[in-house]
Amino acid sequence: EPTPEPTPKDTPLSGNDAWSAVIEHISKVKPLAADSAAKGIFEKDDGKKFTVAMSPDESIAHAMITSDRIRPVIEKCLGAMIGIRKFQAILKEGVNPPDSPPHIAEFEEPPKDKQESLSSEEPENTNEGTQEEENENIYDDPLIKEALEVFEAVINED
């Protein structure tokens, strides 16, 4: 008799850990929604519905993560970690989200003195090769992809 496949319930994640993992996943696949998701905190999981609470001041973030574009991403991620769940976000007084998630740090500029030391060490080169590489890489950037999707836009080459 074959042994059954392990189910996600064999290694239960706490609700807080599951929500943190969802935020991390969203920051990679839907970067524009990651900040909104980070404004929510785990509320409860009754086995059927995974609930996140947000401050009533965060109605825009609430609308973002409960939208038809983001909710399925969250539910799929939750399903992979803790089993099939419906996702629900509620507005609740007294909810204070944790500090900004770590993924925001990568968008911050380094301190000025560090920038100057880096720029003085690097030799100046022509932009021909690197400019082409940057143009190709822009199409692979998840933030650019999502912005194009959100605004129903395309990049025109002139």
C-alpha positions in Angstrom: 0.0 0.0 0.0 1.6 3.3 -1.0 2.1 5.9 1.6 -0.1 9.0 1.2 1.4 12.2 0.0 2.1 14.6 2.9 -0.5 17.3 3.1 0.2 20.9 4.0 -1.4 20.2 7.4 1.5 17.9 8.3 3.7 21.0 9.0 1.2 23.6 10.2 2.3 27.3 9.7 1.0 29.9 12.1 -1.3 32.4 10.6 1.3 35.1 11.1 3.9 33.1 9.3 1.6 32.2 6.5 0.6 35.9 6.0 4.3 36.9 6.1 5.0 34.3 3.4 2.1 35.6 1.3 3.4 39.2 1.6 6.9 38.0 0.5 5.4 36.1 -2.4 3.3 39.1 -3.5 6.4 41.3 -3.4 7.9 39.1 -6.1 4.9 38.5 -8.4 2.7 41.6 -7.8 5.1 44.2 -6.4 2.6 47.1 -6.5 0.3 45.2 -4.2 2.9 44.2 -1.6 2.8 47.4 0.3 -1.0 47.1 0.5 -0.8 43.5 1.8 1.8 44.5 4.4 -0.8 46.9 5.9 -2.9 43.9 7.0 -2.3 41.6 10.0 -3.4 38.0 10.4 -6.8 37.9 12.2 -8.0 34.3 12.1 -8.1 31.0 10.2 -11.1 28.8 10.7 -10.0 26.2 8.3 -12.1 27.5 5.5 -11.5 31.2 5.5 -8.2 33.0 6.1 -8.9 36.5 7.5 -6.6 39.5 7.6 -7.5 42.7 9.4 -6.7 46.2 8.3 -7.2 49.6 9.8 -10.3 51.4 8.5 -7.8 54.1 7.3 -6.4 51.6 4.8 -9.5 51.2 2.6 -7.4 51.7 -0.6 -5.0 48.9 0.5 -8.1 46.8 1.4 -9.5 47.3 -2.1 -6.2 46.4 -3.7 -5.7 43.1 -2.0 -9.4 42.0 -2.3 -9.4 42.9 -6.1 -10.0 40.3 -8.7 -6.3 40.7 -9.7 -4.8 40.1 -6.3 -7.2 37.9 -4.3 -6.6 34.8 -6.6 -2.8 35.2 -6.1 -3.2 35.3 -2.3 -5.6 32.3 -2.3 -3.3 30.3 -4.5 -0.3 31.1 -2.2 -2.3 30.2 0.9 -3.5 27.0 -0.7 0.0 25.9 -1.4 1.1 26.5 2.2 -1.9 25.7 4.4 -4.5 24.1 2.2 -7.5 25.5 0.3 -8.7 28.7 1.9 -11.0 31.6 0.9 -9.2 34.9 1.6 -11.0 37.7 3.4 -9.8 41.1 4.5 -11.7 43.1 7.1 -11.5 46.7 8.3 -11.2 46.8 12.0 -10.5 49.6 14.5 -7.3 49.4 16.4 -5.3 47.5 13.9 -1.7 48.6 13.6 0.3 46.9 10.9 3.9 45.9 11.6 6.8 48.1 10.4 7.4 48.3 6.7 8.3 44.9 5.2 12.0 44.2 4.4 11.4 44.2 0.6 11.0 48.0 0.6 14.7 48.4 1.7 15.9 47.4 -1.8 14.3 50.5 -3.3 16.0 52.9 -0.9 19.0 54.9 -2.1 22.3 54.3 -0.3 23.7 57.1 1.9 25.3 60.0 -0.1 28.9 59.3 1.1 28.6 55.7 0.0 27.3 56.8 -3.4 30.2 59.1 -3.9 32.8 56.5 -3.0 31.2 54.0 -5.3 31.1 56.4 -8.2 34.7 57.5 -7.8 35.9 53.9 -7.8 34.1 52.8 -11.0 35.7 53.7 -14.2 33.5 55.5 -16.7 32.6 53.5 -19.7 30.4 54.1 -22.8 26.7 53.4 -22.4 26.3 51.5 -25.7 26.4 47.9 -24.4 24.9 48.6 -21.0 22.1 50.7 -22.4 21.0 47.9 -24.6 21.2 45.4 -21.7 19.1 47.8 -19.5 16.4 48.1 -22.2 16.2 44.3 -22.5 16.1 43.8 -18.7 13.3 46.4 -18.3 10.8 44.0 -19.9 11.7 41.3 -17.3 11.2 43.6 -14.3 8.1 42.4 -12.4 7.4 45.9 -11.3 7.3 47.1 -14.9 5.2 44.1 -15.9 2.7 44.8 -13.2 2.5 48.5 -13.9 1.9 47.8 -17.6 -0.9 45.4 -16.6 -2.5 47.8 -14.1 -2.5 50.7 -16.5 -3.2 48.5 -19.6 -0.1 50.1 -21.2 2.6 49.1 -23.6 6.1 50.3 -24.1 6.8 51.8 -27.5 10.3 51.9 -28.9 11.0 55.1 -30.7 
